[in-house]
Amino acid sequence: MSCRDNSASKKTSRVAALPFYKEATFTPHWLDVDSEEADIMHRIPSFNLVNQLGQEVTEETFKNKIYIADFFFTTCPGICPKMTANMMVLQEEFLEDDDVLLLSHSVTPETDSVSALKRYAETKGIINSKWHLVTGDRKQIYDLGRQAYFAEEDLGIDKTEADFLHTENFVLIDKNRHIRGIYNGLNKTSVQQLIADIKTLQKEN
């Protein structure tokens, strides 16, 4: 699958500001962050999930935070280990930065229990205060993935909850729950672009 954000050199953002996105085509909207149009742009809706410590995780967990979201499952033998490795790069890069958090949603919540997520976190070296692995209601997670984060690239193909959600994309969310970028979580260059874009985002008022 193609990568939308892999054209820039390492740790050099392409622009002085990031666009906003509001639908699955990821057409960029270049807006003043203080404008009324930006204020009414698509936001990640309220949600209620549970992390690897059995703690409730909601949109309030990320209030005034920048975060990166992805979708995975602990028993995935394919792309997920590579995605996790690249999320680890982000964890290390922003380890001392309380403004940046990571959020990984399990797409097999029926098997990824709290204890399974906890074991996975311990095995991978995930820092609980930095990176939330969440499970919960399957429909809620799938609705978030497809209708809130637009994480899949299969545009024009109608899918139901029964269709498996599997994507390598990382989605960048700003402090107001707006989508500000999508990145190929398997691509090291794209992940470096994400790091640069997070730093650009941090400069916004």
C-alpha positions in Angstrom: 0.0 0.0 0.0 1.2 3.5 -0.7 2.6 5.9 1.8 1.4 9.4 1.7 4.0 11.0 3.9 7.4 9.6 2.9 8.8 12.4 0.7 10.8 14.5 3.1 14.3 14.0 4.5 14.9 12.9 8.0 13.5 15.1 10.7 12.8 18.0 8.4 9.2 18.9 8.2 7.9 19.8 4.7 6.0 22.8 5.9 5.9 25.3 8.8 2.3 24.2 9.7 0.3 21.1 9.2 -3.0 20.7 7.3 -6.3 19.4 8.7 -8.1 16.3 7.4 -11.8 15.6 7.6 -12.5 12.5 5.5 -11.0 9.3 4.1 -9.5 10.7 1.0 -7.1 12.7 3.3 -7.4 15.8 1.2 -5.4 18.5 3.1 -7.1 21.6 4.3 -4.7 24.4 5.0 -6.3 26.5 7.8 -5.4 29.0 10.4 -5.4 27.1 13.6 -7.4 29.9 15.3 -10.0 30.1 12.5 -13.6 29.2 12.9 -13.3 26.7 10.0 -10.5 24.9 11.9 -12.6 24.9 15.0 -15.5 23.0 13.3 -13.2 20.6 11.4 -13.7 16.9 12.0 -12.7 15.7 15.5 -12.2 12.3 17.0 -15.4 11.6 18.9 -15.8 10.6 22.5 -14.8 7.0 23.3 -14.5 4.7 26.3 -12.0 1.9 26.3 -9.7 0.0 28.8 -5.9 -0.1 28.7 -3.3 -2.7 29.7 -3.5 -1.7 33.4 -7.3 -2.1 33.4 -7.7 1.7 33.5 -10.5 3.5 31.7 -9.2 5.4 28.6 -11.3 8.1 27.1 -10.9 11.3 25.0 -10.2 13.0 28.3 -7.0 10.9 28.7 -5.6 12.9 25.8 -6.9 16.3 26.7 -4.4 19.0 25.7 -2.1 16.2 24.3 -0.8 15.3 20.9 -1.2 11.6 20.2 -0.5 9.0 17.6 -3.1 6.3 17.0 -2.9 2.9 15.3 -4.7 -0.4 15.2 -3.1 -3.8 15.9 -3.5 -7.1 17.7 -1.2 -8.9 20.0 -1.1 -12.2 18.1 -0.5 -10.6 14.7 2.4 -12.4 12.9 2.7 -10.0 10.0 2.8 -6.2 10.0 2.0 -5.6 13.7 5.5 -6.4 15.1 7.0 -3.9 12.6 4.4 -1.3 13.6 5.1 -1.9 17.2 8.9 -1.5 16.6 8.2 1.9 14.9 5.9 3.0 17.7 8.8 2.2 20.0 10.9 4.7 18.0 8.2 7.3 18.8 8.1 6.2 22.5 11.8 6.7 22.8 11.8 10.0 20.8 9.2 11.6 23.1 9.9 9.7 26.3 10.5 12.8 28.3 7.7 14.8 26.6 4.5 14.7 28.5 2.6 16.4 25.7 2.9 13.4 23.4 1.1 10.1 23.9 0.6 6.8 21.9 -2.7 4.9 21.5 -2.9 1.4 20.0 -6.3 -0.1 19.6 -6.7 -3.9 19.5 -8.8 -5.0 16.5 -9.3 -8.4 18.2 -10.7 -7.2 21.6 -12.4 -10.6 22.1 -9.0 -12.2 22.6 -6.9 -9.2 23.6 -8.0 -9.0 27.2 -6.5 -6.6 29.7 -4.1 -9.3 30.9 -3.1 -10.1 27.3 -2.3 -6.5 26.6 -0.4 -6.2 29.8 1.8 -9.2 28.9 2.4 -7.7 25.4 3.3 -4.4 27.0 5.8 -6.0 29.3 7.3 -8.2 26.6 7.8 -5.2 24.2 9.1 -2.7 26.8 6.0 -0.4 26.5 5.9 2.4 29.1 2.4 2.4 30.5 2.3 6.2 31.2 3.3 7.0 27.6 1.6 4.3 25.5 -2.0 3.0 26.0 -2.9 -0.4 24.5 -6.7 -0.5 24.5 -9.4 -3.1 24.3 -13.2 -2.9 24.7 -16.3 -3.0 22.6 -15.5 -4.3 19.1 -18.1 -2.1 17.3 -16.8 1.0 19.0 -13.1 0.2 18.0 -14.1 -0.6 14.4 -16.2 2.6 14.1 -13.4 4.6 15.5 -10.9 3.1 13.0 -13.1 3.5 10.0 -15.3 6.5 10.7 -13.2 8.6 13.1 -9.5 8.0 12.2 -10.2 6.9 8.6 -7.3 4.5 9.2 -8.1 2.1 6.2 -7.2 3.1 2.6 -9.9 1.0 0.9 -11.9 4.0 -0.3 -15.3 3.3 -1.8 -15.5 -0.2 -0.4 -18.4 -0.5 2.1 -17.3 -2.6 5.1 -19.2 -4.0 8.1 -18.0 -4.8 11.6 -17.6 -8.4 10.4 -14.9 -7.3 8.0 -11.5 -7.4 9.7 -9.8 -4.0 10.3 -6.2 -4.2 9.4 -4.1 -1.2 8.6 -0.4 -0.1 8.9 -1.3 3.6 9.2 -0.4 5.8 12.1 -2.7 8.8 12.5 -1.5 12.1 14.1 -4.0 13.8 16.3 -3.6 17.3 17.7 -4.6 18.7 21.1 -8.1 19.5 19.9 -8.7 16.0 18.6 -8.2 17.0 14.9 -6.5 14.7 12.4 -3.3 16.4 11.2 -1.5 13.6 9.4 -1.4 9.9 8.3 1.8 7.9 7.9 2.9 4.4 6.9 3.8 2.7 10.2 6.0 0.2 8.4 8.1 2.8 6.7 11.1 4.3 8.7 11.2 7.4 6.5 7.5 8.0 7.1 8.0 7.6 10.8 10.8 10.1 10.8 8.5 12.5 9.0 5.9 11.9 11.7 8.5 12.9 14.3 9.2 16.1 12.4 5.5 16.8 12.0 4.9 16.3 15.8 7.5 18.9 16.5 5.9 21.3 14.0 2.6 20.7 15.7 4.1 21.5 19.1 4.9 25.0 17.8 1.2 25.8 17.3 -0.4 28.1 19.8 
